[in-house]
Amino acid sequence: MSADVMLVGSVPYDTVPEVFEKFGKPLGSNLKTLPDGEVGPRSHWISRIHYQVFALHPDLEVISRPALEAGVERLHPRNAGDSWRFRVREGVERVRFGDPGWRLGYARDAVNSYFVFKTMREKGQLPAGLRFQVSIASPNSAAPPRLFESDRDCEIVRAAYQEAAAAEVANICAQIPHDDLAIQWDCSTEVQDAYGAIPGRPQEGGVERNTGQIRALTPQIPEGVALGYHLCFGTLGGWPRFAPDDLSATVDLANAYIAASGRRVDWMHIPALDRLDEAFYAPLARLEPRGTKIYLGMVHHMDTFAQRLAIARKFLPDFGLAAYCGLGRTPPSGLGGVLEEHLEALKIAG
């Protein structure tokens, strides 16, 4: 087993240099890609898209928003029931976002953070050969069904976001050298859908419902750019938001995404719960990586880490390590402990 580790995305320090200094430097020799920490509004993942992108569009109407806190607006939901919700205005058949390539905000942040990344690497503060990672919410996760009044509205907004995401990715690839760049699709709603855990949507067809976005977006990413996926059980309202009985449908989704990508997939992140039963991990034996590096999100609950590691290796002998998700909902005061967990996991894994 290789002593590789990956950072899923968010590391909620105040600034990008802090992320690179406090996580990039100590983990650098074990990393292949380094995210900028998704600092600021991106640390709360898709809620930023809801208030900065969806809520401002003239064709979308805000139905509800996170409840006030002590009389002051709150932008980020406390749980799924406290989320932003929208409807497409009557008579609107298609939604389009303006300012293509910049509207979602990913490209602007990527360009700014890459400058910091490149500067610190040139100064020897980050390892040579390390790529800069940009993590982007997939269309089906950015616009989950729970946010909309109807499935029709959901599909209209997903199509609009997919179009905007394609422009955003093209812009990022134009702004950052390909051999320095890695792009990751973040997919949480898709995992729930694959297990039949979304109300009103049957498990049958759950994987297939979520591969169209991959076929539309991923082949456009140039081969010189590294590509990965983060599959997620969710952290909204506490982790895990969704806890399946085993990894079966997660593996099905991973296999489908690798097959649908139309190009090389460099890594696939699969979360793991704090489970000690072999049945939970057994589906890993059905993975069809096709050269893709697998990272298991099992850096948590370190008192059982060695046991879980040994069980997972029975079904997947070679994999890298990661946390179960980004750290955006972790208090900044706890980040030092999370870093120590990553370093401890690398020692145990050998």
DRENLUMFI-681156 format. One record per residue (C-alpha): x, y, z; residue number from 1. Coordinates in steps of 0.001 Angstrom, whole numbers, plus 500000, padded with zeros to 6 digits. Layout:
BEGIN
+--------+--------+--------+-----+
|     c1 |     c2 |     c3 | seq |
+--------+--------+--------+-----+
|      X |      Y |      Z | NUM |
...
+--------+--------+--------+-----+
END
This chain:
BEGIN
+--------+--------+--------+-----+
|     c1 |     c2 |     c3 | seq |
+--------+--------+--------+-----+
| 500000 | 500000 | 500000 |   1 |
| 501396 | 503390 | 499047 |   2 |
| 501754 | 506101 | 501683 |   3 |
| 499711 | 508650 | 499745 |   4 |
| 497235 | 511079 | 501243 |   5 |
| 494822 | 513526 | 499657 |   6 |
| 492953 | 516574 | 500903 |   7 |
| 489365 | 516551 | 499721 |   8 |
| 489055 | 520320 | 499563 |   9 |
| 487997 | 522646 | 502350 |  10 |
| 490409 | 523548 | 505156 |  11 |
| 488724 | 526508 | 506856 |  12 |
| 491584 | 528769 | 507797 |  13 |
| 491147 | 532467 | 507048 |  14 |
| 493564 | 532669 | 504109 |  15 |
| 495017 | 530542 | 501328 |  16 |
| 498646 | 530997 | 502509 |  17 |
| 497622 | 529590 | 505913 |  18 |
| 496229 | 526463 | 504263 |  19 |
| 499358 | 525941 | 502177 |  20 |
| 501611 | 526609 | 505170 |  21 |
| 499786 | 524554 | 507803 |  22 |
| 498602 | 521606 | 505698 |  23 |
| 500549 | 521770 | 502433 |  24 |
| 504023 | 521876 | 503955 |  25 |
| 503727 | 519023 | 506492 |  26 |
| 501802 | 516754 | 504103 |  27 |
| 503451 | 517900 | 500878 |  28 |
| 505725 | 514912 | 500315 |  29 |
| 502693 | 512595 | 500502 |  30 |
| 500377 | 514744 | 498363 |  31 |
| 499959 | 514741 | 494597 |  32 |
| 497528 | 517682 | 494545 |  33 |
| 496842 | 520535 | 496962 |  34 |
| 493554 | 522492 | 497243 |  35 |
| 493468 | 526094 | 498428 |  36 |
| 491251 | 525199 | 501391 |  37 |
| 488117 | 526670 | 499821 |  38 |
| 488528 | 529550 | 502232 |  39 |
| 485740 | 532029 | 502922 |  40 |
| 482253 | 531326 | 501532 |  41 |
| 483377 | 528163 | 499689 |  42 |
| 484114 | 526447 | 503015 |  43 |
| 480365 | 525798 | 503353 |  44 |
| 480377 | 524114 | 499954 |  45 |
| 477133 | 524479 | 497961 |  46 |
| 475395 | 527016 | 500213 |  47 |
| 477644 | 529690 | 498639 |  48 |
| 476245 | 528780 | 495229 |  49 |
| 472727 | 529112 | 496578 |  50 |
| 473051 | 532653 | 497913 |  51 |
| 475674 | 534013 | 495507 |  52 |
| 474398 | 532454 | 492287 |  53 |
| 470864 | 531049 | 492464 |  54 |
| 469339 | 533690 | 494758 |  55 |
| 470520 | 536521 | 492482 |  56 |
| 469079 | 535150 | 489251 |  57 |
| 465978 | 537000 | 488000 |  58 |
| 464347 | 533769 | 486779 |  59 |
| 464577 | 532135 | 490210 |  60 |
| 462428 | 532974 | 493201 |  61 |
| 463594 | 532364 | 496770 |  62 |
| 460965 | 530331 | 498636 |  63 |
| 462841 | 530064 | 501912 |  64 |
| 466242 | 530734 | 503359 |  65 |
| 468162 | 529822 | 506551 |  66 |
| 466416 | 531206 | 509607 |  67 |
| 467762 | 534373 | 511168 |  68 |
| 470157 | 534077 | 514064 |  69 |
| 469493 | 536579 | 516858 |  70 |
| 467763 | 538768 | 514273 |  71 |
| 470717 | 538689 | 511859 |  72 |
| 470701 | 537022 | 508443 |  73 |
| 472344 | 533622 | 508212 |  74 |
| 473695 | 532520 | 504841 |  75 |
| 474629 | 528932 | 505664 |  76 |
| 471998 | 526333 | 506666 |  77 |
| 472142 | 524560 | 510013 |  78 |
| 470766 | 521346 | 508507 |  79 |
| 468835 | 520148 | 505449 |  80 |
| 465571 | 521532 | 506809 |  81 |
| 467072 | 525007 | 507164 |  82 |
| 468254 | 525253 | 503556 |  83 |
| 467718 | 527762 | 500818 |  84 |
| 464817 | 526752 | 498561 |  85 |
| 463847 | 528044 | 495127 |  86 |
| 461264 | 527903 | 492388 |  87 |
| 461630 | 528749 | 488711 |  88 |
| 459377 | 531698 | 487881 |  89 |
| 456201 | 530952 | 485982 |  90 |
| 456637 | 530800 | 482222 |  91 |
| 460405 | 530239 | 482346 |  92 |
| 461486 | 527163 | 480372 |  93 |
| 465252 | 527668 | 480467 |  94 |
| 467577 | 529413 | 482920 |  95 |
| 470979 | 530723 | 481850 |  96 |
| 473677 | 532318 | 483978 |  97 |
| 475517 | 535340 | 482613 |  98 |
| 479229 | 536185 | 482667 |  99 |
| 480203 | 532704 | 481393 | 100 |
| 483438 | 531352 | 482792 | 101 |
| 483287 | 533521 | 485904 | 102 |
| 479712 | 533499 | 487218 | 103 |
| 480051 | 530527 | 489577 | 104 |
| 483131 | 532016 | 491220 | 105 |
| 485364 | 528959 | 490924 | 106 |
| 487593 | 530366 | 488183 | 107 |
| 488177 | 533708 | 489899 | 108 |
| 489195 | 532025 | 493149 | 109 |
| 491322 | 529469 | 491291 | 110 |
| 493308 | 532120 | 489425 | 111 |
| 494001 | 534065 | 492620 | 112 |
| 494903 | 531003 | 494686 | 113 |
| 497116 | 529553 | 491959 | 114 |
| 499284 | 532675 | 492087 | 115 |
| 499883 | 532058 | 495805 | 116 |
| 500484 | 528345 | 495142 | 117 |
| 503005 | 529005 | 492364 | 118 |
| 504834 | 531658 | 494395 | 119 |
| 505186 | 529434 | 497472 | 120 |
| 506321 | 526506 | 495338 | 121 |
| 508938 | 528640 | 493579 | 122 |
| 510267 | 529643 | 497014 | 123 |
| 510585 | 525987 | 497996 | 124 |
| 507770 | 526215 | 500553 | 125 |
| 505782 | 523582 | 498641 | 126 |
| 507221 | 520531 | 496851 | 127 |
| 508094 | 520670 | 493179 | 128 |
| 505736 | 518558 | 491090 | 129 |
| 502743 | 519237 | 493316 | 130 |
| 499598 | 520171 | 491362 | 131 |
| 497066 | 522831 | 492310 | 132 |
| 493624 | 521279 | 492952 | 133 |
| 490319 | 522961 | 492131 | 134 |
| 487252 | 521258 | 493645 | 135 |
| 483895 | 521977 | 491989 | 136 |
| 480434 | 520850 | 493060 | 137 |
| 478817 | 518657 | 490418 | 138 |
| 475530 | 519886 | 488886 | 139 |
| 473427 | 517241 | 490632 | 140 |
| 474927 | 518095 | 494015 | 141 |
| 474869 | 521867 | 493523 | 142 |
| 471143 | 521635 | 492776 | 143 |
| 469698 | 518769 | 494879 | 144 |
| 465941 | 518061 | 494669 | 145 |
| 465302 | 519247 | 498250 | 146 |
| 466080 | 522813 | 497149 | 147 |
| 463239 | 523092 | 494651 | 148 |
| 459483 | 523205 | 494576 | 149 |
| 459311 | 520592 | 491820 | 150 |
| 461482 | 518082 | 489957 | 151 |
| 460973 | 520154 | 486829 | 152 |
| 462474 | 523211 | 488505 | 153 |
| 465374 | 521090 | 489747 | 154 |
| 466166 | 519829 | 486249 | 155 |
| 465987 | 523334 | 484743 | 156 |
| 468465 | 524703 | 487270 | 157 |
| 470754 | 521683 | 486982 | 158 |
| 470963 | 522230 | 483226 | 159 |
| 471792 | 525908 | 483761 | 160 |
| 474473 | 525116 | 486331 | 161 |
| 475966 | 522409 | 484092 | 162 |
| 476297 | 524912 | 481266 | 163 |
| 477925 | 527429 | 483621 | 164 |
| 480234 | 524772 | 485092 | 165 |
| 481439 | 523778 | 481624 | 166 |
| 482363 | 527397 | 480917 | 167 |
| 484015 | 527695 | 484321 | 168 |
| 486172 | 524595 | 483767 | 169 |
| 487178 | 525779 | 480291 | 170 |
| 488226 | 529120 | 481756 | 171 |
| 490229 | 527513 | 484564 | 172 |
| 492019 | 525306 | 482037 | 173 |
| 492801 | 528388 | 479936 | 174 |
| 494175 | 530334 | 482910 | 175 |
| 496306 | 527675 | 484646 | 176 |
| 498974 | 525477 | 482968 | 177 |
| 497589 | 521991 | 482466 | 178 |
| 500547 | 520204 | 484033 | 179 |
| 500029 | 522272 | 487187 | 180 |
| 496267 | 521732 | 487432 | 181 |
| 493960 | 519123 | 488956 | 182 |
| 490153 | 519314 | 488865 | 183 |
| 487894 | 517372 | 491223 | 184 |
| 484128 | 516894 | 490941 | 185 |
| 482449 | 516822 | 494371 | 186 |
| 479452 | 514472 | 494446 | 187 |
| 477236 | 514006 | 497506 | 188 |
| 473604 | 513984 | 496363 | 189 |
| 474533 | 511345 | 493789 | 190 |
| 475636 | 508929 | 496511 | 191 |
| 472321 | 509265 | 498320 | 192 |
| 470469 | 508806 | 495026 | 193 |
| 472444 | 505626 | 494269 | 194 |
| 471182 | 504144 | 497555 | 195 |
| 467581 | 505239 | 497016 | 196 |
| 467871 | 507678 | 499930 | 197 |
| 466261 | 510695 | 498216 | 198 |
| 462524 | 510942 | 498929 | 199 |
| 460430 | 510288 | 495842 | 200 |
| 463275 | 508752 | 493844 | 201 |
| 463624 | 504966 | 493670 | 202 |
| 466987 | 503263 | 494009 | 203 |
| 466476 | 501640 | 490635 | 204 |
| 468174 | 503836 | 488053 | 205 |
| 469918 | 505919 | 490726 | 206 |
| 473393 | 505418 | 489285 | 207 |
| 472256 | 506020 | 485708 | 208 |
| 470461 | 509248 | 486694 | 209 |
| 473800 | 510706 | 487691 | 210 |
| 476159 | 509706 | 484889 | 211 |
| 474797 | 512063 | 482226 | 212 |
| 476453 | 515064 | 483875 | 213 |
| 479778 | 513198 | 483831 | 214 |
| 479516 | 512367 | 480132 | 215 |
| 478670 | 516004 | 479384 | 216 |
| 481370 | 517704 | 481459 | 217 |
| 484384 | 515483 | 482001 | 218 |
| 485524 | 514677 | 478422 | 219 |
| 486017 | 518430 | 477946 | 220 |
| 488812 | 518496 | 480537 | 221 |
| 492150 | 518261 | 478667 | 222 |
| 494176 | 515088 | 479181 | 223 |
| 497077 | 517099 | 480606 | 224 |
| 494904 | 518167 | 483557 | 225 |
| 494622 | 515667 | 486415 | 226 |
| 491045 | 514609 | 487195 | 227 |
| 489440 | 513197 | 490313 | 228 |
| 486111 | 512597 | 492046 | 229 |
| 485080 | 512991 | 495666 | 230 |
| 482106 | 510832 | 496629 | 231 |
| 480545 | 511951 | 499888 | 232 |
| 478055 | 510926 | 502587 | 233 |
| 477517 | 514592 | 503497 | 234 |
| 478187 | 516661 | 506617 | 235 |
| 475232 | 519078 | 506686 | 236 |
| 473753 | 518807 | 510162 | 237 |
| 476630 | 516562 | 511274 | 238 |
| 478661 | 513722 | 509811 | 239 |
| 477620 | 511440 | 508379 | 240 |
| 474458 | 512998 | 507054 | 241 |
| 473791 | 509708 | 505290 | 242 |
| 475096 | 506364 | 506631 | 243 |
| 474574 | 503377 | 504302 | 244 |
| 474773 | 499752 | 505406 | 245 |
| 477743 | 499084 | 503128 | 246 |
| 479764 | 500523 | 500245 | 247 |
| 477902 | 498662 | 497510 | 248 |
| 476137 | 501556 | 495750 | 249 |
| 479158 | 503840 | 496321 | 250 |
| 481286 | 501322 | 494431 | 251 |
| 478649 | 501089 | 491689 | 252 |
| 478721 | 504867 | 491321 | 253 |
| 482532 | 504979 | 491303 | 254 |
| 482706 | 502328 | 488575 | 255 |
| 480078 | 504153 | 486507 | 256 |
| 481871 | 507489 | 486805 | 257 |
| 485208 | 506033 | 485765 | 258 |
| 483566 | 504368 | 482764 | 259 |
| 481590 | 507490 | 481784 | 260 |
| 484453 | 509976 | 482056 | 261 |
| 485712 | 509551 | 478502 | 262 |
| 489293 | 510133 | 479620 | 263 |
| 491813 | 509105 | 482275 | 264 |
| 490599 | 509396 | 485870 | 265 |
| 493505 | 510036 | 488235 | 266 |
| 491771 | 509471 | 491563 | 267 |
| 488505 | 508451 | 493168 | 268 |
| 487756 | 509326 | 496800 | 269 |
| 485382 | 506942 | 498584 | 270 |
| 484245 | 507740 | 502158 | 271 |
| 484215 | 505126 | 504901 | 272 |
| 482307 | 505056 | 508170 | 273 |
| 483673 | 504004 | 511564 | 274 |
| 482692 | 500387 | 510930 | 275 |
| 484554 | 497227 | 511922 | 276 |
| 482433 | 494665 | 510054 | 277 |
| 483830 | 493160 | 506864 | 278 |
| 480439 | 493343 | 505155 | 279 |
| 480681 | 497142 | 505014 | 280 |
| 483990 | 497082 | 503081 | 281 |
| 483465 | 493900 | 501032 | 282 |
| 482046 | 495749 | 497949 | 283 |
| 485476 | 497372 | 497475 | 284 |
| 486512 | 494094 | 495849 | 285 |
| 484158 | 494989 | 492954 | 286 |
| 485939 | 498234 | 492109 | 287 |
| 487092 | 498554 | 488513 | 288 |
| 489688 | 501347 | 488785 | 289 |
| 491127 | 501077 | 485239 | 290 |
| 494296 | 502731 | 486526 | 291 |
| 492515 | 505176 | 488842 | 292 |
| 494100 | 505745 | 492257 | 293 |
| 491578 | 505000 | 495012 | 294 |
| 491592 | 507011 | 498234 | 295 |
| 489526 | 505807 | 501174 | 296 |
| 488139 | 508501 | 503471 | 297 |
| 488951 | 506718 | 506709 | 298 |
| 491159 | 509229 | 508549 | 299 |
| 488872 | 509730 | 511556 | 300 |
| 488155 | 508004 | 514878 | 301 |
| 491823 | 507078 | 515155 | 302 |
| 491212 | 504636 | 517998 | 303 |
| 489814 | 502190 | 515416 | 304 |
| 491833 | 503303 | 512382 | 305 |
| 494331 | 500415 | 512361 | 306 |
| 491529 | 497861 | 512583 | 307 |
| 489543 | 499481 | 509791 | 308 |
| 492662 | 499746 | 507666 | 309 |
| 493361 | 496034 | 508020 | 310 |
| 489776 | 495118 | 507121 | 311 |
| 489690 | 497387 | 504048 | 312 |
| 493002 | 495933 | 502799 | 313 |
| 491401 | 492498 | 502607 | 314 |
| 489196 | 493740 | 499783 | 315 |
| 491347 | 496522 | 498291 | 316 |
| 495059 | 495923 | 498960 | 317 |
| 496354 | 499223 | 497572 | 318 |
| 494773 | 502601 | 498296 | 319 |
| 495623 | 506077 | 499532 | 320 |
| 494204 | 507818 | 502588 | 321 |
| 491986 | 510832 | 503146 | 322 |
| 489472 | 512305 | 505546 | 323 |
| 485829 | 511375 | 504956 | 324 |
| 485052 | 514815 | 503517 | 325 |
| 486304 | 518374 | 503306 | 326 |
| 486826 | 520068 | 506649 | 327 |
| 484616 | 523106 | 506056 | 328 |
| 482319 | 522390 | 508984 | 329 |
| 485218 | 521629 | 511340 | 330 |
| 485954 | 524467 | 513798 | 331 |
| 489305 | 526052 | 512859 | 332 |
| 490484 | 525308 | 516405 | 333 |
| 490235 | 521596 | 515593 | 334 |
| 492289 | 521664 | 512379 | 335 |
| 495589 | 521042 | 514150 | 336 |
| 494195 | 517805 | 515529 | 337 |
| 492956 | 516773 | 512083 | 338 |
| 496436 | 517326 | 510652 | 339 |
| 497924 | 515138 | 513373 | 340 |
| 495411 | 512428 | 512487 | 341 |
| 496591 | 512495 | 508866 | 342 |
| 500228 | 512215 | 509933 | 343 |
| 499402 | 509393 | 512346 | 344 |
| 497449 | 507548 | 509646 | 345 |
| 500419 | 507721 | 507280 | 346 |
| 502695 | 506208 | 509953 | 347 |
| 500280 | 503384 | 510692 | 348 |
| 499737 | 502665 | 506996 | 349 |
| 503480 | 502457 | 506420 | 350 |
+--------+--------+--------+-----+
END
